[in-house]
Amino acid sequence: QVQLVESGGGLVQAGGSLTLSCVYSGMRFSGKAMAWYRQAPGKQRERVAFITVSGITGYPDSVKGRFNISRDTAEGTLTLQMNSLKPEDTAVYYCNGFTVEAYESWGQGTQVTVST
C-alpha cells in the first residue's frame, strides 16, 4: 500500500521561507531516491529536488541555492526547506519517487503561494 502525504504549504511573502514535509510508505520507495515536484496552474509538473538513499541531492537551476531536500529513510519522511521564495515558486508541491510511472499514484500535494 503506497502512502504519500504532503504538508506544510501556505501563503508566504516573497523572500520568506517554508518547510514542506512528506510522509511516505510503500515497497516501491524501498531503497530508491525520492523527490519533490511542483505543478503550477497551466504548467507541467516539474521535479524541484531529489535525494538518493546515500544522501546525494540535486536541484534545477531555478531553485538551486534556495531549496534544500532531506530525508529520514528509517522514518519514511522527506523534507523540503524553501528559502528566498519567489512568486514563481507558487505551485502545488508533491513528493514521490525519483521516477514515477504513469500508472503510479500521487498524494494530494500541498499548496504554496508566494505573494509579492
N, C-alpha and C positions, 0 to 999 in steps of 0.2 A: 504494500500500500504506500503510494507516494504522498508525501505531505510537503507543502510549500506554503509558509505563512509569513508574509512580509508585514512590517510595521515601522512606525517612526516618522512617517511623512507628515507634512503640514505646510503651513504658509510661513514664509520667511522673507525678510527683505534682502535685496541684493547685497552681497558681501557677507551675509550671515552663514551660519553652519547648521547642519542637521546630521543626525546619525540614524541610519536605517538598520534594522535588524531583520534577520530571516531565520526561521526555524525550519529545518528540512529533515526528512527521513525517507527511506526507501532504498531498496537494493541498488537501484540504478545510479545512486550517488556514491556508493561504496568505492573508495579508492580513486575517485575521479576529481578532476578540477571542477571548481564551482565558479559562478559568475553572477554579476549584477547586470541587468539590462534596463533599458528605459524605452518608453514609447510616448512620443509627443503627439498631440492631435494632428491627424493628417499625414503622419510620418511613419516610416517602418520602425519596427523595434530594433534597437542597436545595443550591442554589448558595451558597457562602460568600464568594466573591471573584471579581471579574473584572478583566481588564485589556485595554485596546484596544491596537492596534498603536502608537498615539501615546503610550501610557502613562497614559491616563485609567483610574482604578481605581474600584471600587465595592464596598461591603460591606453586608450586612444589619446591622441594629442589634445583633443577637446577638453579632457578632464585631468590630464597628467599634471601632477604637482598640486592639485586641489582635492582629489579624491584619494581615499586610502581604504583598501579592502583588507579584511582579516577574517580568520575563521577559527573555530574551535571544532576540530573534526570529531573529537570524542563526544562532544555535546550536540553535534549537528546544528551548529549555528554559524551564521555568516553575517558580517557587519560591513557597512559602508559608511565611512566618515567623509562627509562632504563639507568642504570649506570654500570660502570665497565664492559663494553661489551666485550665479548669473541668471537673468530671466530666461535665457535659452536652456537652462537646466530644467525648466518646468516640464514635467512629464509624469507618467505613472512608472514607478520603478518595480522591477521584478527580480527575483533570484531564481536561478536554475542551474543545471549543469552547464559545463563549458560548451558542450554540443547538445542540441535538443532536436530530436527527430520531430517531424511534422505531426506525428500521432501522439507525442508525449504531452503531458498536461503542464499547465502553468498555474501559479497561485493567483490570488485576486489582485495582487500588486498593492502599492501604497502611493498615494498622490503626493507629489512635491510641487509646490507652487512658489515661484520666486518673483516677488514684486519689485518694481523699480522704485 
